[in-house]
């Protein structure tokens, strides 16, 4: 077994062990899914299950559909992931319950209880839907969005962070159904499947969500009182970012490389100037901004060169990017304007790279065997490497030009903000490890074409800064 495969297996085992620990805790708590829990949360809900403590006993009486689902989910969560036969049987029994009347109300209530705890473990709506799609299937992602929409009915709009609310839109968390008891019928029709098939998917989803590990809290969960923007958030988006978004959209859609270069260059100019102006303005006003963070999904295949590209864009915009390999995302930490610039530019560069890959088509060896994967891996690795080089030079040139306009006071301001970002990373990731391994490229043609594509993706308006 190769070293890379051994590392992957060790990482997966570590993730399974962490999920199993959470799962054991969830088994004890799942009986309280419908409000018979502890009072350890500061959300003001006397029946919240977050935080431990003595539970309130369930009232005696006939077992309801909610009780049956609760017990079935408790059994599923109690079975180790490696015990596939027992888990399969437990999943089948739980899925069979979804033919019973009243299950729509029960499953939405169960989902709400699980999500309430998941928010307190640091997860956000986009993270939850991404995890469902990544670990399970696209159907589970859609069901996760439904659960998120249902759970958020409990919160007034003022209780949601602005970026949190934006994620609800991005994952299509909408209340498309009427009465909750009719939800499963509508969902089965949408998914074109039988109720038991949908039920199994929902049980798998609840099982996954219940085992999600604790991650860094980047913004307050919705049950916290008051609106409160996330750290580093500046509230209303600056108008310049709307212009940047429009320029990058045009750069992605044009068929002419020269036009894409000009549009991307203009967008980078606007972002760089906006970031520096924001830093100087905060200093002049004595405003103390705190760096925040945002999670960016890194999907298979070719995760490593994509992460390399994201880190290059983050570094150029005075941010840090921390890759959580086993969870499928990187966390970009920085000040609000810089983080938003990273999101926009990385997304645009990735779209342009993928368009170039698609246009390049497939590749084969002389014997007819496919080398498409090797070609694309090498292409993206070269693309990320060259973009990193060009961004570094462009950033140096941008700082030099701004220093000529603003004088010697600029560099101390930028240094102070860089230190603040480093401190925030240390606070969010107390057990951060550094891996300096490089992604290898084995296809000469892919490397050459990736470098050429990166050279075409001009990132700054000054030609002499882009060598």
RONUMI-952770 format. One record per residue (C-alpha): residue number from 1; x, y, z; residue in one letter. Coordinates in steps of 0.1 Angstrom, whole numbers, always signed. Last residue first. Example, Ala and Ser with C-alpha at 12.3 -4.5 7.8 and 13.67 -1.06 7.14 Angstrom:
# RONUMI-952770
+-----+-------+-------+-------+------+
: seq :    c1 :    c2 :    c3 : type :
+-----+-------+-------+-------+------+
:   2 :  +137 :   -11 :   +71 :    s :
:   1 :  +123 :   -45 :   +78 :    a :
+-----+-------+-------+-------+------+
# end
This chain:
# RONUMI-952770
+-----+-------+-------+-------+------+
: seq :    c1 :    c2 :    c3 : type :
+-----+-------+-------+-------+------+
: 467 :   +60 :  +390 :  -158 :    x :
: 466 :   +29 :  +403 :  -141 :    x :
: 465 :   +39 :  +435 :  -124 :    x :
: 464 :   +52 :  +451 :  -156 :    x :
: 463 :   +18 :  +447 :  -172 :    x :
: 462 :    +1 :  +468 :  -145 :    x :
: 461 :   -37 :  +462 :  -145 :    x :
: 460 :   -36 :  +431 :  -124 :    x :
: 459 :   -48 :  +395 :  -126 :    x :
: 458 :   -41 :  +384 :  -161 :    x :
: 457 :   -56 :  +349 :  -167 :    x :
: 456 :   -38 :  +342 :  -199 :    x :
: 455 :    -6 :  +332 :  -181 :    x :
: 454 :   -26 :  +309 :  -159 :    x :
: 453 :   -40 :  +292 :  -191 :    x :
: 452 :    -5 :  +288 :  -205 :    x :
: 451 :    +8 :  +273 :  -172 :    x :
: 450 :   -21 :  +248 :  -173 :    x :
: 449 :   -14 :  +239 :  -209 :    x :
: 448 :   +23 :  +233 :  -202 :    x :
: 447 :   +16 :  +212 :  -171 :    x :
: 446 :   -11 :  +191 :  -189 :    x :
: 445 :   +13 :  +185 :  -218 :    x :
: 444 :   +40 :  +173 :  -194 :    x :
: 443 :   +18 :  +150 :  -175 :    x :
: 442 :   +32 :  +138 :  -142 :    x :
: 441 :   +24 :  +167 :  -119 :    x :
: 440 :   +30 :  +163 :   -82 :    x :
: 439 :   +11 :  +181 :   -55 :    x :
: 438 :   +35 :  +194 :   -29 :    x :
: 437 :   +39 :  +185 :    +7 :    x :
: 436 :   +44 :  +214 :   +31 :    x :
: 435 :   +19 :  +201 :   +57 :    x :
: 434 :   +13 :  +224 :   +87 :    x :
: 433 :    -7 :  +213 :  +118 :    x :
: 432 :   -34 :  +234 :  +135 :    x :
: 431 :   -44 :  +222 :  +169 :    x :
: 430 :   -57 :  +255 :  +183 :    x :
: 429 :   -74 :  +263 :  +150 :    x :
: 428 :   -98 :  +293 :  +157 :    x :
: 427 :   -75 :  +311 :  +181 :    x :
: 426 :   -44 :  +306 :  +161 :    x :
: 425 :   -62 :  +316 :  +129 :    x :
: 424 :   -74 :  +348 :  +147 :    x :
: 423 :   -38 :  +356 :  +158 :    x :
: 422 :   -25 :  +352 :  +123 :    x :
: 421 :   -53 :  +375 :  +110 :    x :
: 420 :   -45 :  +401 :  +136 :    x :
: 419 :    -8 :  +399 :  +127 :    x :
: 418 :   -16 :  +406 :   +90 :    x :
: 417 :   -38 :  +436 :  +101 :    x :
: 416 :    -9 :  +451 :  +120 :    x :
: 415 :   +15 :  +445 :   +91 :    x :
: 414 :   -10 :  +462 :   +67 :    x :
: 413 :   -13 :  +493 :   +89 :    x :
: 412 :   +25 :  +494 :   +95 :    x :
: 411 :   +30 :  +493 :   +56 :    x :
: 410 :    +5 :  +521 :   +49 :    x :
: 409 :   +20 :  +548 :   +71 :    x :
: 408 :   +50 :  +553 :   +48 :    x :
: 407 :   +31 :  +574 :   +23 :    x :
: 406 :    -5 :  +571 :   +10 :    x :
: 405 :    -1 :  +575 :   -27 :    x :
: 404 :   +34 :  +560 :   -31 :    x :
: 403 :   +25 :  +533 :    -6 :    x :
: 402 :    -5 :  +524 :   -27 :    x :
: 401 :   +17 :  +518 :   -58 :    x :
: 400 :   +42 :  +497 :   -37 :    x :
: 399 :   +13 :  +477 :   -22 :    x :
: 398 :    -2 :  +470 :   -56 :    x :
: 397 :   +32 :  +460 :   -71 :    x :
: 396 :   +39 :  +435 :   -42 :    x :
: 395 :    +4 :  +421 :   -47 :    x :
: 394 :    +9 :  +417 :   -84 :    x :
: 393 :   +42 :  +398 :   -79 :    x :
: 392 :   +26 :  +374 :   -54 :    x :
: 391 :    -5 :  +370 :   -77 :    x :
: 390 :   +17 :  +361 :  -106 :    x :
: 389 :   +36 :  +334 :   -87 :    x :
: 388 :    +5 :  +319 :   -72 :    x :
: 387 :   -13 :  +319 :  -106 :    x :
: 386 :   +17 :  +300 :  -120 :    x :
: 385 :   +15 :  +273 :   -93 :    x :
: 384 :   -23 :  +271 :   -94 :    x :
: 383 :   -24 :  +266 :  -132 :    x :
: 382 :    +5 :  +241 :  -131 :    x :
: 381 :   -13 :  +220 :  -105 :    x :
: 380 :   -46 :  +224 :  -124 :    x :
: 379 :   -30 :  +212 :  -157 :    x :
: 378 :   -11 :  +184 :  -140 :    x :
: 377 :   -42 :  +170 :  -124 :    x :
: 376 :   -61 :  +174 :  -157 :    x :
: 375 :   -35 :  +155 :  -177 :    x :
: 374 :   -31 :  +127 :  -151 :    x :
: 373 :   -69 :  +123 :  -151 :    x :
: 372 :   -72 :  +124 :  -189 :    x :
: 371 :   -45 :   +97 :  -193 :    x :
: 370 :   -68 :   +72 :  -208 :    x :
: 369 :   -54 :   +40 :  -223 :    x :
: 368 :   -53 :   +39 :  -261 :    x :
: 367 :   -19 :   +23 :  -265 :    x :
: 366 :    -4 :   +56 :  -275 :    x :
: 365 :   -17 :   +72 :  -243 :    x :
: 364 :   -50 :   +90 :  -242 :    x :
: 363 :   -63 :  +126 :  -235 :    x :
: 362 :   -98 :  +140 :  -231 :    x :
: 361 :  -112 :  +174 :  -240 :    x :
: 360 :   -91 :  +206 :  -239 :    x :
: 359 :  -123 :  +227 :  -240 :    x :
: 358 :  -134 :  +211 :  -207 :    x :
: 357 :  -101 :  +219 :  -191 :    x :
: 356 :  -102 :  +255 :  -203 :    x :
: 355 :  -137 :  +259 :  -188 :    x :
: 354 :  -125 :  +243 :  -156 :    x :
: 353 :   -97 :  +268 :  -153 :    x :
: 352 :  -120 :  +298 :  -160 :    x :
: 351 :  -145 :  +286 :  -134 :    x :
: 350 :  -116 :  +281 :  -109 :    x :
: 349 :  -103 :  +316 :  -116 :    x :
: 348 :  -138 :  +331 :  -111 :    x :
: 347 :  -145 :  +312 :   -78 :    x :
: 346 :  -111 :  +321 :   -64 :    x :
: 345 :  -115 :  +358 :   -74 :    x :
: 344 :  -150 :  +362 :   -57 :    x :
: 343 :  -143 :  +343 :   -26 :    x :
: 342 :  -109 :  +359 :   -21 :    x :
: 341 :  -123 :  +393 :   -26 :    x :
: 340 :  -150 :  +386 :    +0 :    x :
: 339 :  -123 :  +376 :   +25 :    x :
: 338 :  -103 :  +407 :   +19 :    x :
: 337 :  -133 :  +431 :   +24 :    x :
: 336 :  -143 :  +413 :   +56 :    x :
: 335 :  -109 :  +410 :   +72 :    x :
: 334 :   -92 :  +376 :   +71 :    x :
: 333 :   -96 :  +339 :   +76 :    x :
: 332 :  -105 :  +315 :   +47 :    x :
: 331 :  -116 :  +281 :   +60 :    x :
: 330 :  -111 :  +253 :   +35 :    x :
: 329 :  -137 :  +226 :   +29 :    x :
: 328 :  -142 :  +189 :   +23 :    x :
: 327 :  -145 :  +177 :   +58 :    x :
: 326 :  -116 :  +152 :   +57 :    x :
: 325 :   -92 :  +178 :   +42 :    x :
: 324 :   -99 :  +206 :   +65 :    x :
: 323 :   -78 :  +232 :   +47 :    x :
: 322 :   -68 :  +264 :   +64 :    x :
: 321 :   -67 :  +295 :   +42 :    x :
: 320 :   -51 :  +327 :   +55 :    x :
: 319 :   -59 :  +362 :   +42 :    x :
: 318 :   -38 :  +392 :   +31 :    x :
: 317 :   -54 :  +393 :    -4 :    x :
: 316 :   -24 :  +377 :   -22 :    x :
: 315 :   -23 :  +350 :    +5 :    x :
: 314 :   -59 :  +341 :    +0 :    x :
: 313 :   -56 :  +338 :   -38 :    x :
: 312 :   -25 :  +316 :   -34 :    x :
: 311 :   -42 :  +295 :    -7 :    x :
: 310 :   -73 :  +290 :   -30 :    x :
: 309 :   -51 :  +279 :   -59 :    x :
: 308 :   -32 :  +254 :   -37 :    x :
: 307 :   -65 :  +241 :   -24 :    x :
: 306 :   -77 :  +235 :   -60 :    x :
: 305 :   -44 :  +218 :   -67 :    x :
: 304 :   -50 :  +195 :   -38 :    x :
: 303 :   -87 :  +188 :   -44 :    x :
: 302 :   -82 :  +173 :   -78 :    x :
: 301 :  -116 :  +155 :   -79 :    x :
: 300 :  -133 :  +162 :   -56 :    x :
: 299 :  -148 :  +193 :   -40 :    x :
: 298 :  -132 :  +221 :   -20 :    x :
: 297 :  -160 :  +240 :    -4 :    x :
: 296 :  -151 :  +275 :    +9 :    x :
: 295 :  -157 :  +282 :   +46 :    x :
: 294 :  -158 :  +319 :   +57 :    x :
: 293 :  -138 :  +336 :   +84 :    x :
: 292 :  -136 :  +367 :  +105 :    x :
: 291 :  -109 :  +393 :  +113 :    x :
: 290 :  -119 :  +418 :  +139 :    x :
: 289 :  -123 :  +455 :  +130 :    x :
: 288 :  -113 :  +481 :  +155 :    x :
: 287 :  -123 :  +515 :  +142 :    x :
: 286 :   -99 :  +543 :  +151 :    x :
: 285 :  -114 :  +565 :  +124 :    x :
: 284 :   -81 :  +569 :  +106 :    x :
: 283 :   -72 :  +533 :  +111 :    x :
: 282 :  -105 :  +520 :   +97 :    x :
: 281 :  -102 :  +543 :   +67 :    x :
: 280 :   -67 :  +530 :   +60 :    x :
: 279 :   -78 :  +494 :   +60 :    x :
: 278 :  -109 :  +501 :   +39 :    x :
: 277 :   -88 :  +520 :   +13 :    x :
: 276 :   -64 :  +491 :   +11 :    x :
: 275 :   -91 :  +466 :    +5 :    x :
: 274 :  -110 :  +487 :   -20 :    x :
: 273 :   -79 :  +493 :   -40 :    x :
: 272 :   -71 :  +457 :   -42 :    x :
: 271 :  -106 :  +447 :   -51 :    x :
: 270 :  -110 :  +473 :   -78 :    x :
: 269 :   -77 :  +465 :   -94 :    x :
: 268 :   -85 :  +428 :   -93 :    x :
: 267 :  -118 :  +434 :  -111 :    x :
: 266 :  -101 :  +455 :  -138 :    x :
: 265 :   -75 :  +428 :  -144 :    x :
: 264 :  -102 :  +401 :  -146 :    x :
: 263 :  -121 :  +422 :  -172 :    x :
: 262 :   -90 :  +429 :  -193 :    x :
: 261 :   -78 :  +393 :  -192 :    x :
: 260 :  -113 :  +379 :  -201 :    x :
: 259 :  -114 :  +403 :  -231 :    x :
: 258 :   -81 :  +391 :  -243 :    x :
: 257 :   -91 :  +355 :  -239 :    x :
: 256 :  -122 :  +358 :  -261 :    x :
: 255 :  -150 :  +334 :  -256 :    x :
: 254 :  -166 :  +355 :  -228 :    x :
: 253 :  -186 :  +339 :  -201 :    x :
: 252 :  -161 :  +337 :  -172 :    x :
: 251 :  -147 :  +372 :  -178 :    x :
: 250 :  -183 :  +386 :  -179 :    x :
: 249 :  -191 :  +370 :  -146 :    x :
: 248 :  -158 :  +385 :  -132 :    x :
: 247 :  -167 :  +420 :  -143 :    x :
: 246 :  -202 :  +417 :  -127 :    x :
: 245 :  -189 :  +404 :   -94 :    x :
: 244 :  -164 :  +432 :   -93 :    x :
: 243 :  -190 :  +458 :   -99 :    x :
: 242 :  -212 :  +443 :   -71 :    x :
: 241 :  -181 :  +443 :   -49 :    x :
: 240 :  -176 :  +480 :   -55 :    x :
: 239 :  -210 :  +487 :   -40 :    x :
: 238 :  -198 :  +476 :    -5 :    x :
: 237 :  -219 :  +448 :   +10 :    x :
: 236 :  -241 :  +459 :   +39 :    x :
: 235 :  -229 :  +446 :   +73 :    x :
: 234 :  -192 :  +449 :   +77 :    x :
: 233 :  -185 :  +413 :   +87 :    x :
: 232 :  -152 :  +407 :  +104 :    x :
: 231 :  -166 :  +388 :  +133 :    x :
: 230 :  -202 :  +378 :  +124 :    x :
: 229 :  -229 :  +403 :  +125 :    x :
: 228 :  -250 :  +406 :  +157 :    x :
: 227 :  -288 :  +404 :  +152 :    x :
: 226 :  -298 :  +400 :  +188 :    x :
: 225 :  -303 :  +368 :  +209 :    x :
: 224 :  -284 :  +337 :  +201 :    x :
: 223 :  -307 :  +310 :  +186 :    x :
: 222 :  -294 :  +318 :  +151 :    x :
: 221 :  -258 :  +305 :  +157 :    x :
: 220 :  -232 :  +332 :  +162 :    x :
: 219 :  -205 :  +333 :  +135 :    x :
: 218 :  -172 :  +315 :  +127 :    x :
: 217 :  -175 :  +288 :  +154 :    x :
: 216 :  -147 :  +264 :  +147 :    x :
: 215 :  -156 :  +228 :  +143 :    x :
: 214 :  -173 :  +202 :  +165 :    x :
: 213 :  -179 :  +168 :  +148 :    x :
: 212 :  -209 :  +158 :  +127 :    x :
: 211 :  -224 :  +126 :  +141 :    x :
: 210 :  -260 :  +137 :  +145 :    x :
: 209 :  -259 :  +152 :  +110 :    x :
: 208 :  -249 :  +119 :   +94 :    x :
: 207 :  -276 :   +99 :  +112 :    x :
: 206 :  -302 :  +125 :  +104 :    x :
: 205 :  -292 :  +122 :   +67 :    x :
: 204 :  -292 :   +84 :   +67 :    x :
: 203 :  -327 :   +85 :   +83 :    x :
: 202 :  -339 :  +109 :   +56 :    x :
: 201 :  -325 :   +88 :   +28 :    x :
: 200 :  -341 :   +57 :   +43 :    x :
: 199 :  -374 :   +76 :   +45 :    x :
: 198 :  -372 :   +87 :    +9 :    x :
: 197 :  -368 :   +51 :    -1 :    x :
: 196 :  -397 :   +41 :   +22 :    x :
: 195 :  -419 :   +68 :    +8 :    x :
: 194 :  -413 :   +56 :   -28 :    x :
: 193 :  -393 :   +77 :   -52 :    x :
: 192 :  -396 :  +105 :   -77 :    x :
: 191 :  -375 :  +130 :   -57 :    x :
: 190 :  -401 :  +157 :   -60 :    x :
: 189 :  -430 :  +133 :   -55 :    x :
: 188 :  -413 :  +118 :   -24 :    x :
: 187 :  -408 :  +153 :   -11 :    x :
: 186 :  -444 :  +162 :   -16 :    x :
: 185 :  -456 :  +131 :    +2 :    x :
: 184 :  -431 :  +136 :   +30 :    x :
: 183 :  -441 :  +173 :   +35 :    x :
: 182 :  -479 :  +166 :   +38 :    x :
: 181 :  -477 :  +164 :   +77 :    x :
: 180 :  -458 :  +197 :   +77 :    x :
: 179 :  -488 :  +216 :   +61 :    x :
: 178 :  -478 :  +236 :   +30 :    x :
: 177 :  -446 :  +227 :   +12 :    x :
: 176 :  -420 :  +249 :    -6 :    x :
: 175 :  -406 :  +263 :   +27 :    x :
: 174 :  -372 :  +273 :   +12 :    x :
: 173 :  -336 :  +264 :   +20 :    x :
: 172 :  -323 :  +270 :   -16 :    x :
: 171 :  -286 :  +264 :    -5 :    x :
: 170 :  -276 :  +300 :   -16 :    x :
: 169 :  -307 :  +315 :    -1 :    x :
: 168 :  -302 :  +301 :   +33 :    x :
: 167 :  -266 :  +310 :   +30 :    x :
: 166 :  -275 :  +347 :   +28 :    x :
: 165 :  -293 :  +345 :   +61 :    x :
: 164 :  -260 :  +332 :   +77 :    x :
: 163 :  -242 :  +361 :   +60 :    x :
: 162 :  -265 :  +386 :   +76 :    x :
: 161 :  -264 :  +370 :  +110 :    x :
: 160 :  -299 :  +358 :  +119 :    x :
: 159 :  -318 :  +368 :  +151 :    x :
: 158 :  -333 :  +398 :  +134 :    x :
: 157 :  -351 :  +376 :  +109 :    x :
: 156 :  -370 :  +359 :  +138 :    x :
: 155 :  -361 :  +323 :  +145 :    x :
: 154 :  -383 :  +293 :  +149 :    x :
: 153 :  -391 :  +290 :  +112 :    x :
: 152 :  -354 :  +283 :  +107 :    x :
: 151 :  -358 :  +246 :  +115 :    x :
: 150 :  -381 :  +241 :   +85 :    x :
: 149 :  -357 :  +257 :   +61 :    x :
: 148 :  -328 :  +238 :   +74 :    x :
: 147 :  -347 :  +205 :   +72 :    x :
: 146 :  -356 :  +212 :   +36 :    x :
: 145 :  -320 :  +221 :   +28 :    x :
: 144 :  -309 :  +188 :   +43 :    x :
: 143 :  -334 :  +170 :   +21 :    x :
: 142 :  -319 :  +186 :   -10 :    x :
: 141 :  -284 :  +176 :    +1 :    x :
: 140 :  -296 :  +141 :    +8 :    x :
: 139 :  -308 :  +139 :   -28 :    x :
: 138 :  -274 :  +150 :   -40 :    x :
: 137 :  -259 :  +119 :   -24 :    x :
: 136 :  -241 :  +108 :    +8 :    x :
: 135 :  -208 :  +122 :   +23 :    x :
: 134 :  -204 :  +150 :    -2 :    x :
: 133 :  -240 :  +160 :    -7 :    x :
: 132 :  -248 :  +159 :   +30 :    x :
: 131 :  -216 :  +176 :   +40 :    x :
: 130 :  -223 :  +205 :   +15 :    x :
: 129 :  -259 :  +209 :   +28 :    x :
: 128 :  -246 :  +211 :   +64 :    x :
: 127 :  -217 :  +234 :   +56 :    x :
: 126 :  -240 :  +258 :   +37 :    x :
: 125 :  -264 :  +260 :   +66 :    x :
: 124 :  -236 :  +266 :   +92 :    x :
: 123 :  -217 :  +243 :  +115 :    x :
: 122 :  -199 :  +255 :  +146 :    x :
: 121 :  -210 :  +227 :  +171 :    x :
: 120 :  -238 :  +250 :  +184 :    x :
: 119 :  -253 :  +250 :  +149 :    x :
: 118 :  -253 :  +211 :  +150 :    x :
: 117 :  -272 :  +211 :  +182 :    x :
: 116 :  -301 :  +231 :  +167 :    x :
: 115 :  -297 :  +210 :  +136 :    x :
: 114 :  -305 :  +178 :  +155 :    x :
: 113 :  -336 :  +193 :  +171 :    x :
: 112 :  -349 :  +207 :  +138 :    x :
: 111 :  -344 :  +174 :  +120 :    x :
: 110 :  -364 :  +156 :  +147 :    x :
: 109 :  -392 :  +181 :  +144 :    x :
: 108 :  -392 :  +178 :  +106 :    x :
: 107 :  -392 :  +140 :  +110 :    x :
: 106 :  -422 :  +140 :  +134 :    x :
: 105 :  -443 :  +164 :  +115 :    x :
: 104 :  -439 :  +145 :   +83 :    x :
: 103 :  -444 :  +112 :  +101 :    x :
: 102 :  -480 :  +120 :  +111 :    x :
: 101 :  -494 :   +90 :   +93 :    x :
: 100 :  -471 :   +60 :   +90 :    x :
:  99 :  -454 :   +51 :   +57 :    x :
:  98 :  -422 :   +66 :   +69 :    x :
:  97 :  -419 :   +40 :   +96 :    x :
:  96 :  -404 :   +15 :   +71 :    x :
:  95 :  -373 :   +37 :   +69 :    x :
:  94 :  -365 :   +30 :  +105 :    x :
:  93 :  -367 :    -7 :  +101 :    x :
:  92 :  -345 :    -6 :   +70 :    x :
:  91 :  -319 :   +16 :   +86 :    x :
:  90 :  -317 :    -8 :  +116 :    x :
:  89 :  -312 :   -38 :   +92 :    x :
:  88 :  -285 :   -20 :   +73 :    x :
:  87 :  -268 :    -9 :  +105 :    x :
:  86 :  -267 :   -44 :  +118 :    x :
:  85 :  -251 :   -57 :   +86 :    x :
:  84 :  -227 :   -28 :   +82 :    x :
:  83 :  -211 :   -30 :  +116 :    x :
:  82 :  -182 :    -7 :  +107 :    x :
:  81 :  -203 :   +24 :  +112 :    x :
:  80 :  -208 :   +14 :  +148 :    x :
:  79 :  -245 :    +9 :  +159 :    x :
:  78 :  -258 :   +33 :  +185 :    x :
:  77 :  -269 :   +60 :  +160 :    x :
:  76 :  -292 :   +35 :  +142 :    x :
:  75 :  -308 :   +24 :  +175 :    x :
:  74 :  -314 :   +60 :  +186 :    x :
:  73 :  -329 :   +68 :  +152 :    x :
:  72 :  -354 :   +40 :  +157 :    x :
:  71 :  -363 :   +51 :  +192 :    x :
:  70 :  -369 :   +87 :  +181 :    x :
:  69 :  -388 :   +76 :  +151 :    x :
:  68 :  -411 :   +55 :  +172 :    x :
:  67 :  -415 :   +83 :  +198 :    x :
:  66 :  -424 :  +108 :  +170 :    x :
:  65 :  -450 :   +83 :  +157 :    x :
:  64 :  -465 :   +84 :  +192 :    x :
:  63 :  -462 :   +59 :  +220 :    x :
:  62 :  -492 :   +58 :  +243 :    x :
:  61 :  -487 :   +75 :  +277 :    x :
:  60 :  -461 :   +84 :  +302 :    x :
:  59 :  -444 :  +119 :  +300 :    x :
:  58 :  -408 :  +119 :  +288 :    x :
:  57 :  -384 :  +126 :  +317 :    x :
:  56 :  -367 :  +160 :  +318 :    x :
:  55 :  -329 :  +156 :  +312 :    x :
:  54 :  -302 :  +165 :  +337 :    x :
:  53 :  -273 :  +184 :  +323 :    x :
:  52 :  -257 :  +186 :  +289 :    x :
:  51 :  -251 :  +217 :  +269 :    x :
:  50 :  -275 :  +216 :  +240 :    x :
:  49 :  -309 :  +197 :  +244 :    x :
:  48 :  -330 :  +229 :  +244 :    x :
:  47 :  -363 :  +225 :  +263 :    x :
:  46 :  -361 :  +258 :  +282 :    x :
:  45 :  -353 :  +277 :  +250 :    x :
:  44 :  -336 :  +310 :  +260 :    x :
:  43 :  -308 :  +305 :  +235 :    x :
:  42 :  -281 :  +303 :  +262 :    x :
:  41 :  -279 :  +265 :  +260 :    x :
:  40 :  -274 :  +242 :  +290 :    x :
:  39 :  -311 :  +237 :  +298 :    x :
:  38 :  -313 :  +200 :  +291 :    x :
:  37 :  -337 :  +178 :  +272 :    x :
:  36 :  -373 :  +168 :  +266 :    x :
:  35 :  -379 :  +190 :  +235 :    x :
:  34 :  -386 :  +167 :  +206 :    x :
:  33 :  -351 :  +152 :  +202 :    x :
:  32 :  -348 :  +142 :  +238 :    x :
:  31 :  -345 :  +105 :  +231 :    x :
:  30 :  -317 :  +115 :  +207 :    x :
:  29 :  -296 :  +127 :  +236 :    x :
:  28 :  -280 :   +94 :  +248 :    x :
:  27 :  -275 :   +82 :  +212 :    x :
:  26 :  -261 :  +117 :  +204 :    x :
:  25 :  -233 :  +113 :  +229 :    x :
:  24 :  -224 :   +80 :  +213 :    x :
:  23 :  -227 :   +95 :  +179 :    x :
:  22 :  -203 :  +123 :  +189 :    x :
:  21 :  -177 :   +97 :  +198 :    x :
:  20 :  -185 :   +78 :  +167 :    x :
:  19 :  -180 :  +108 :  +145 :    x :
:  18 :  -145 :  +114 :  +160 :    x :
:  17 :  -136 :   +77 :  +155 :    x :
:  16 :  -148 :   +79 :  +119 :    x :
:  15 :  -127 :  +110 :  +112 :    x :
:  14 :   -96 :   +94 :  +127 :    x :
:  13 :  -103 :   +63 :  +106 :    x :
:  12 :  -106 :   +84 :   +75 :    x :
:  11 :   -73 :  +102 :   +82 :    x :
:  10 :   -55 :   +69 :   +88 :    x :
:   9 :   -69 :   +55 :   +56 :    x :
:   8 :   -59 :   +86 :   +36 :    x :
:   7 :   -24 :   +85 :   +51 :    x :
:   6 :   -20 :   +48 :   +42 :    x :
:   5 :   -32 :   +55 :    +6 :    x :
:   4 :    -6 :   +83 :    +2 :    x :
:   3 :   +22 :   +61 :   +16 :    x :
:   2 :   +14 :   +34 :   -10 :    x :
:   1 :    +0 :    +0 :    +0 :    x :
+-----+-------+-------+-------+------+
# end
